[in-house]
């Protein structure tokens, strides 16, 4: 059995998600669909027997976390280290606008380089460092399952860092749908963290035959 589990839960839908705007540090709330997504996901996550909830300080993450806190009676710890990427000059603009206005920089950033987002924003390496620090602070020995309520870009950086992937490969990790999650566990047959679910809206099933090479 795994000794610890980290669930990276992306916030529910916002109007800016629908408009394909770079949200970054902009404090955009959930829309009605986003609230319903969080409320649907929360009972499923309860089945993982969460020990602790830690959330980004941005309102869309806190509102998502509140759906689980309500039914689990767990308090929400807030950590700004779990915020989304600061988008610099791209923040608040649509993907089409950023391609039109800053094509080379934007496309190279999407491909996974470590330049600051939007020229004046954050580097992926810095995002990974602050987010992992937040998780390590929350993941004390008495925590079996840690629910981390965060953002799509930040979750990708966390996964890349936790799985010890080269940064140039982080862009190969698919995105998270709103209010979906990824799960990493330790205590498996290898040292370090193992990705057991990605972009899930259901609960993990046993992987039979893994050690036989099936």
C-alpha positions in Angstrom: 0.0 0.0 0.0 1.2 3.5 -0.7 2.5 5.4 2.3 1.4 8.8 1.0 -0.8 10.1 -1.8 -0.9 13.6 -3.3 -4.0 14.6 -5.3 -3.6 17.6 -7.6 -7.1 19.0 -8.1 -7.6 21.7 -10.6 -10.2 24.4 -9.8 -13.6 24.4 -11.5 -14.6 26.3 -14.5 -14.4 30.1 -14.8 -15.7 32.5 -17.4 -12.1 33.2 -18.4 -11.5 29.5 -19.0 -14.4 29.5 -21.5 -13.0 32.6 -23.2 -9.5 31.0 -23.3 -7.9 33.9 -21.4 -4.6 33.6 -19.5 -5.8 33.8 -15.9 -2.5 33.6 -14.1 -2.6 35.6 -10.8 -5.8 37.4 -11.9 -8.4 36.5 -9.1 -11.3 35.2 -11.2 -14.1 33.3 -9.4 -15.8 30.1 -10.5 -18.9 30.4 -12.6 -22.0 28.4 -12.0 -20.7 25.4 -13.9 -17.5 25.6 -12.0 -19.3 25.4 -8.7 -21.3 22.4 -9.9 -18.1 20.7 -11.1 -16.5 21.1 -7.6 -19.6 19.8 -5.9 -19.7 16.7 -8.2 -16.0 16.0 -7.6 -15.9 16.4 -3.9 -17.8 13.2 -2.9 -15.5 11.2 -5.2 -12.4 12.6 -3.6 -13.9 11.8 -0.2 -13.5 8.1 -1.2 -9.8 8.7 -1.1 -10.0 9.5 2.6 -8.4 12.9 2.5 -6.2 13.8 5.5 -5.6 17.4 4.6 -6.6 20.1 2.1 -4.2 22.8 1.0 -5.3 25.4 -1.6 -3.9 28.2 -3.7 -4.9 31.5 -2.3 -6.7 32.5 -5.5 -10.5 32.6 -5.2 -11.2 30.0 -7.9 -9.1 27.4 -6.0 -10.5 28.3 -2.6 -14.1 28.0 -3.9 -13.3 24.6 -5.3 -11.6 23.5 -2.1 -14.7 24.6 -0.1 -16.8 22.0 -1.8 -14.7 19.2 -0.3 -14.1 21.0 3.1 -17.9 21.2 3.5 -18.4 17.5 3.4 -15.1 16.4 5.0 -15.1 18.8 7.9 -11.4 19.4 7.1 -10.0 22.9 7.3 -8.5 24.5 4.2 -4.8 25.5 4.5 -4.0 28.4 2.1 -0.6 28.6 0.4 0.2 31.2 -2.3 2.9 28.9 -3.5 0.2 27.0 -5.3 -0.9 29.9 -7.4 -1.1 29.7 -11.2 1.8 31.1 -13.4 2.1 34.8 -13.4 1.5 35.6 -17.0 3.2 38.9 -17.3 2.1 40.8 -20.4 -0.1 37.8 -21.5 -2.4 37.9 -18.5 -6.0 38.6 -19.2 -5.5 38.1 -23.0 -6.8 35.3 -25.1 -4.5 32.7 -26.7 -5.3 34.2 -30.1 -4.3 37.7 -28.9 -1.0 36.4 -27.4 -0.1 34.6 -30.6 -0.9 37.7 -32.7 1.0 40.1 -30.4 3.9 38.0 -29.2 4.0 34.9 -31.4 7.6 33.6 -31.0 7.8 34.1 -27.3 4.3 32.6 -26.7 4.9 29.5 -28.9 8.3 28.8 -27.4 6.8 29.1 -23.9 4.0 26.6 -24.9 6.7 24.2 -26.1 8.2 24.3 -22.6 11.1 26.7 -22.5 12.0 28.3 -19.2 11.7 31.9 -20.2 9.5 34.2 -18.1 5.8 34.0 -19.2 4.7 37.1 -21.0 8.3 38.6 -20.7 7.7 39.9 -17.2 6.0 36.9 -15.6 7.3 33.7 -14.0 9.7 30.9 -15.1 8.5 27.3 -14.9 11.4 26.4 -12.7 10.3 29.1 -10.2 6.7 27.9 -10.3 7.8 24.3 -9.7 10.1 25.3 -6.8 7.4 27.3 -5.0 4.7 24.8 -5.5 6.8 21.8 -4.4 7.8 23.8 -1.3 4.1 24.3 -0.5 3.4 20.6 -0.9 6.4 19.5 1.2 5.3 21.9 4.0 1.8 20.4 4.0 2.8 16.8 3.6 3.7 16.0 7.2 4.2 12.4 8.3 0.6 12.1 9.7 -0.9 13.0 6.3 -1.9 10.0 4.2 -3.8 11.7 1.4 -3.1 15.4 0.7 -5.6 17.2 -1.5 -3.8 20.1 -3.4 -6.2 22.5 -5.0 -4.3 24.3 -7.6 -4.2 25.3 -11.3 -3.6 23.7 -14.6 -0.2 25.2 -15.4 1.1 24.8 -11.8 -0.1 21.2 -11.7 2.0 20.4 -14.8 5.0 21.9 -13.2 4.4 20.0 -10.0 4.1 16.7 -11.9 7.2 17.3 -14.0 9.3 18.1 -10.9 7.8 15.3 -8.7 8.3 12.7 -11.4 11.9 14.0 -12.1 11.3 14.6 -15.8 13.5 16.9 -17.8 11.9 20.3 -18.0 11.9 20.1 -21.8 9.5 17.2 -21.5 7.0 18.8 -19.1 4.9 20.1 -22.0 4.2 16.4 -22.9 2.1 16.1 -19.8 -1.5 16.6 -20.9 -3.6 19.3 -19.3 -6.2 18.9 -16.5 -9.8 19.5 -17.2 -11.7 21.8 -14.8 -12.2 20.1 -11.4 -10.3 17.0 -12.6 -7.2 15.7 -10.8 -4.0 13.8 -11.0 -2.7 11.4 -8.3 0.9 10.6 -7.4 1.8 8.1 -4.7 5.0 6.9 -3.1 5.7 3.5 -1.5 5.5 1.6 -4.8 8.1 -0.7 -6.3 10.3 2.2 -7.3 11.8 5.0 -5.2 10.1 8.3 -5.5 6.7 9.3 -6.8 4.5 7.3 -9.2 1.8 8.9 -11.3 -1.3 6.6 -10.9 -4.0 8.8 -12.3 -4.0 11.8 -14.7 -6.8 14.1 -15.7 -9.2 11.9 -13.8 -12.8 12.4 -12.9 -13.2 9.0 -11.3 -11.3 7.0 -8.8 -8.2 4.9 -9.4 -8.6 1.2 -10.3 -6.0 -1.4 -9.4 -3.4 -2.0 -12.2 -3.2 -5.7 -12.4 -0.2 -7.4 -14.0 2.1 -4.3 -13.7 5.0 -6.2 -12.3 4.8 -8.9 -14.9 5.3 -6.4 -17.7 1.7 -6.7 -18.9 
